[in-house]
Amino acid sequence: LPVENPAQIGRGYVAITILDINDNAPEFAMEYETTVCENAQPGQVIQKISAIDKDDPPNGHQFYFSLTAEAANNHNFTLQDNKGK
């Protein structure tokens, strides 16, 4: 959608810490850039993310994403595990 007033744009950045004990760190399946409109409804999905890991075995990896304690107390954003769907 075209932006009517660029002065009304806000940007936020998400820092993601990857914990891994093997030789290849997990990485996002693609590069993500997310936009949230001001009229987004509570509970609306704004981005689905996926990760891959090049360690063996290829189908044996279980990923989970979580918010830090600080972010978990901020009810503006939540994470939902889609169980790989």
Number of C-alpha atoms within 10 A of each C-alpha: 4 5 8 8 7 8 7 8 10 7 6 7 5 5 6 10 8 9 8 10 6 11 10 12 13 17 13 11 11 10 7 10 6 8 9 12 9 8 6 10 9 9 9 8 13 12 11 11 11 14 15 17 21 14 14 11 8 9 10 9 13 10 13 11 14 12 13 10 8 7 12 13 11 10 8 9 13 13 12 10 11 9 8 9 5
